[in-house]
Amino acid sequence: MNQTDMIIVFFGELSTKGKNIMNFIRLLGKNIRYALRDFKALTFEVRKDHIYILLNGEDYEEIKKKLVKVPGILSFSLAKAIDKDVEKIKEESLKLYQNSGKVTFKVDTKRVDKTFPLHSDELNREVGGYILKNIPTSKVDVHHPELLIHIAIREEQCYVYGIKDKAMGGYPLGIAGKSMLLISGGIDSPVAAYLMMKRGVKLECVHFAAPPYTSAKVIDKIHDLLHVLNDYQPDIKLYIVPFTDLEKKIYEVAGPSYCVTIMRRMMLRIAEGLAYRHNDLVLSGGESIGQVASQTLPSMKVIEECGTLPFIRPLATYDKTEIIDIGKKIGTYDISIRPYEDCCTIFEIKDPVTAPHIDKVREIEAAFDYQTMVKDCINNVTSEHVTLDKEEEF
């Protein structure tokens, strides 16, 4: 067999799954194929141990930009597939070392094919000695090598590879089901979306709009955030809720201290109604414990009391600096800080309650027909598909 340039995809958490592991791997293979759909020459082999991608002349560096954003991949490596011949393995390992620009190295052999004549340690010594003989400046470091040369002896052939490029980890997108995520346009909710996707959860998003108090630029901002998240989920459904009338009524009946609590409960009811309509299993959002008045534990308890679906908060234990760091890493932070405010900031809120009483909340809600207004919000939602290059109403 001739030498073949290929990529080996490593799974991470997926390898801990039991009898249903192939369901995870097949879905990951499907997602990888879709992410790399523009590279027409690629061929794929989906196996229980790894996913193998034969380059067939395609550019690895361009493919790498896509693979790092596929949920479920722990890491991947550019590799050579060669015949199981000791001399060829030594030559390919030497080339790998020469091209790396590193000084210290270590050889690590995994001998799956037990019929191969050399044991792992024997092949490590053969290859290491060959590199030392041919490159006098080379050095072996078994503890902290600059380059780890991997040699995998499998039944079909041998794979030689070096550096593993780190990817997202987590689970394949869609394996865990769907969530309805509340997205505001701020810093937190896009980061929460990223972390949900990393755990294999496919997202639909709901945004609460309050024109004319909020600018149309807020919707543009949401679109731009979702376009960034399209790198991880290529098609995201966005539901835009006309929230103005309900929000004004809330402020009228609740007053400044309880208005945020009541508003969040109404948002939860609307999001839950949409979630049931569209078969989402849970709600999710960007709340972090104690960050604002509505995110204290007493507030969370009272707000969530009105719902029936679980509410997942992937940022619950993160501080703001950690959230900002992730936002910068994934490319949402600069969009999130654009000066266009969402509906949560349109009224002046003085001394919002941090430990609301459920009896007081029920008394306020009994003062107006919120059920009808919630239904009107759900029934008048506008919907779009946000994809990598466009938005489409549906």
PEZI-V810056 format. One record per backbone hydrogen bond with DSSP energy under -0.5 kcal/mol. NH is the residue of the N-H (numbers start at 1). CO is the residue of the C=O. E is the energy in kcal/mol with one decimal. If there is no record, write none. Layout:
BEGIN
NH_CO_E ; NH_CO_E
END
This chain:
BEGIN
4_81_-1.7 ; 6_79_-2.3 ; 7_53_-2.7 ; 8_77_-2.4 ; 9_7_-0.5 ; 9_51_-2.8 ; 10_75_-3.0 ; 13_11_-0.5 ; 14_11_-0.8 ; 15_12_-1.7 ; 16_13_-2.1 ; 17_14_-1.8 ; 21_18_-1.7 ; 23_20_-1.0 ; 24_20_-1.1 ; 25_21_-2.3 ; 26_22_-2.8 ; 27_23_-1.8 ; 28_24_-2.4 ; 29_25_-2.7 ; 30_26_-2.2 ; 31_27_-2.6 ; 32_28_-2.6 ; 33_29_-2.4 ; 34_30_-2.0 ; 35_31_-2.4 ; 36_32_-2.0 ; 37_34_-1.5 ; 39_36_-2.0 ; 40_38_-1.2 ; 42_39_-1.2 ; 43_54_-1.5 ; 45_52_-2.7 ; 47_45_-0.7 ; 47_50_-1.8 ; 51_9_-1.3 ; 52_45_-2.9 ; 53_7_-2.7 ; 54_43_-2.6 ; 54_52_-0.5 ; 55_5_-1.8 ; 55_53_-0.5 ; 56_5_-0.6 ; 58_55_-1.8 ; 60_58_-0.6 ; 63_59_-1.9 ; 64_60_-2.9 ; 65_61_-1.1 ; 66_62_-0.7 ; 66_63_-1.0 ; 67_63_-2.3 ; 68_64_-1.9 ; 69_66_-1.5 ; 70_67_-1.8 ; 71_69_-0.7 ; 72_169_-3.0 ; 73_70_-1.6 ; 74_10_-2.1 ; 74_72_-0.6 ; 75_10_-1.1 ; 76_165_-1.7 ; 77_8_-1.9 ; 79_6_-3.5 ; 79_77_-0.5 ; 80_160_-2.3 ; 81_4_-2.3 ; 82_80_-0.6 ; 82_158_-2.9 ; 85_83_-2.3 ; 89_85_-2.5 ; 90_86_-2.3 ; 91_87_-2.3 ; 92_88_-2.5 ; 93_89_-2.2 ; 94_90_-2.1 ; 95_91_-2.2 ; 96_92_-2.2 ; 97_93_-2.2 ; 98_94_-2.7 ; 99_95_-2.5 ; 100_96_-0.9 ; 100_97_-0.7 ; 101_97_-0.8 ; 102_97_-0.5 ; 105_139_-2.1 ; 106_147_-1.7 ; 108_149_-3.0 ; 110_151_-2.9 ; 111_109_-0.5 ; 112_110_-1.0 ; 112_153_-1.6 ; 113_153_-2.0 ; 114_112_-1.1 ; 116_113_-1.6 ; 123_119_-2.4 ; 124_120_-2.5 ; 125_121_-2.1 ; 126_122_-2.2 ; 127_123_-2.8 ; 128_124_-2.7 ; 129_125_-2.6 ; 130_126_-1.8 ; 131_127_-2.1 ; 132_128_-2.4 ; 133_129_-2.2 ; 134_130_-1.9 ; 135_131_-2.4 ; 138_135_-2.1 ; 139_103_-1.7 ; 141_105_-2.2 ; 147_104_-1.3 ; 149_106_-3.1 ; 149_147_-0.7 ; 150_148_-0.7 ; 150_161_-3.2 ; 151_108_-2.4 ; 152_159_-2.9 ; 153_110_-3.0 ; 153_151_-0.6 ; 154_152_-0.9 ; 154_157_-2.2 ; 158_82_-2.8 ; 159_152_-2.3 ; 160_80_-2.2 ; 161_150_-2.1 ; 162_78_-0.7 ; 165_76_-3.3 ; 165_163_-0.5 ; 167_74_-2.7 ; 169_73_-3.2 ; 171_198_-2.1 ; 173_71_-0.5 ; 174_200_-1.2 ; 175_172_-2.0 ; 176_200_-2.2 ; 177_174_-0.8 ; 179_202_-2.2 ; 180_282_-2.3 ; 181_179_-0.7 ; 181_204_-3.4 ; 182_284_-2.5 ; 183_181_-0.6 ; 183_206_-2.4 ; 190_186_-0.5 ; 191_187_-0.8 ; 192_188_-2.4 ; 193_189_-2.3 ; 194_190_-2.1 ; 195_191_-2.2 ; 196_192_-2.2 ; 197_193_-2.5 ; 198_194_-2.2 ; 199_195_-1.0 ; 199_196_-0.6 ; 200_197_-2.1 ; 201_196_-2.1 ; 202_177_-2.6 ; 202_200_-0.6 ; 204_179_-2.5 ; 205_237_-3.0 ; 206_181_-2.6 ; 207_239_-3.0 ; 209_207_-0.7 ; 209_241_-2.6 ; 213_210_-1.1 ; 214_210_-1.2 ; 218_215_-1.7 ; 219_216_-0.7 ; 220_216_-1.4 ; 221_217_-2.2 ; 222_218_-2.3 ; 223_219_-2.6 ; 224_220_-2.4 ; 225_221_-2.3 ; 226_222_-2.6 ; 227_223_-2.2 ; 228_224_-1.6 ; 229_225_-2.0 ; 230_226_-1.3 ; 231_228_-1.5 ; 232_229_-1.8 ; 233_229_-2.1 ; 236_386_-2.6 ; 237_203_-0.6 ; 238_384_-2.8 ; 239_205_-3.0 ; 240_238_-0.5 ; 240_382_-3.0 ; 241_207_-3.2 ; 241_239_-0.6 ; 243_209_-3.0 ; 243_241_-1.1 ; 244_209_-0.5 ; 247_243_-2.6 ; 248_244_-2.6 ; 249_245_-2.0 ; 250_246_-2.3 ; 251_247_-2.2 ; 252_248_-1.8 ; 253_249_-2.3 ; 254_250_-2.8 ; 255_251_-1.3 ; 258_254_-0.7 ; 259_255_-1.2 ; 262_258_-2.4 ; 263_259_-2.5 ; 264_260_-2.6 ; 265_261_-1.8 ; 266_262_-2.2 ; 267_263_-2.5 ; 268_264_-2.2 ; 269_265_-2.2 ; 270_266_-2.5 ; 271_267_-3.0 ; 272_268_-2.4 ; 273_269_-2.2 ; 274_270_-2.2 ; 275_271_-2.4 ; 276_272_-2.6 ; 277_273_-1.8 ; 278_274_-1.8 ; 279_276_-0.9 ; 280_275_-2.7 ; 281_178_-2.1 ; 282_178_-0.9 ; 283_310_-2.7 ; 284_180_-1.9 ; 285_312_-1.5 ; 289_316_-2.0 ; 290_295_-2.9 ; 291_288_-2.3 ; 295_292_-2.0 ; 296_293_-1.0 ; 299_354_-0.6 ; 300_296_-2.9 ; 301_297_-2.3 ; 302_298_-1.9 ; 303_299_-3.0 ; 304_300_-2.6 ; 305_301_-0.8 ; 306_303_-1.0 ; 307_304_-1.6 ; 312_283_-3.1 ; 312_310_-0.6 ; 314_312_-0.5 ; 316_313_-1.8 ; 318_315_-1.8 ; 323_319_-2.1 ; 324_320_-2.7 ; 325_321_-2.3 ; 326_322_-1.9 ; 327_323_-2.4 ; 328_324_-2.6 ; 329_325_-2.1 ; 330_326_-2.4 ; 331_327_-1.0 ; 332_327_-2.0 ; 333_327_-1.5 ; 336_332_-2.6 ; 337_333_-1.7 ; 338_335_-1.6 ; 340_338_-2.3 ; 343_208_-0.8 ; 345_342_-1.7 ; 346_343_-1.1 ; 350_348_-0.6 ; 353_257_-2.4 ; 361_357_-2.1 ; 362_358_-2.5 ; 363_359_-1.9 ; 364_360_-2.2 ; 365_361_-2.5 ; 366_362_-1.8 ; 367_364_-1.4 ; 368_365_-1.1 ; 370_365_-0.5 ; 370_368_-2.1 ; 373_369_-1.3 ; 374_370_-2.9 ; 375_371_-2.3 ; 376_372_-2.3 ; 377_373_-2.1 ; 378_374_-2.3 ; 379_375_-2.7 ; 380_376_-1.4 ; 381_378_-1.1 ; 382_240_-2.0 ; 384_238_-2.2 ; 385_392_-3.2 ; 386_236_-3.3 ; 386_384_-0.6 ; 387_385_-0.6 ; 387_390_-2.9 ; 388_234_-0.5 ; 392_385_-2.3 ; 394_383_-1.3
END
